[in-house]
Amino acid sequence: ADRSLQRVNSQRCIATLRTQSAALGEAGSTVAQLPPTDPRVWQKSLAPLWKVWDNLSRTQIAKVANIAVRTPKADDGPIETFILMDAMEAVKIVEKVTRVLSDLQKVAQGTGLSTPEL
């Protein structure tokens, strides 16, 4: 049931992002040509993504958040080393996505500043 819900929410989020991307493409604009955007528009447009990520964080990521991934050792086999390295990268990606989405949400709410890192 959790996976089905995740799949549906992810598909909705992807569809929303594709719609926004298509609208941008139809306008013939590039990011450099866009006028400054009202953060309230960001909030409305990105709300589905934030909701999906928040739900995912609470239900799935929270289950594995306390698991420490050890660094590979010299005597680990190649498969074990690959899995450990992959897990370490997954942790970094989740942390970065969480941080960026949180920063974007703060900008949209008017409590944060838009920086080039976003």
Buried (B, 14 or more C-beta within 10 A) or exposed (E): EEEEEBEEBEEBBEEBBEEEEEEEEEEEEEEEEEEEEEBEEBBEBBEBBBEBBBBBBEEBBEEEEEEEBEEBEEEBEEEEBEBBBEBBEEBEEBEEBBEEBBBBBBBBEEEBEBEEEE
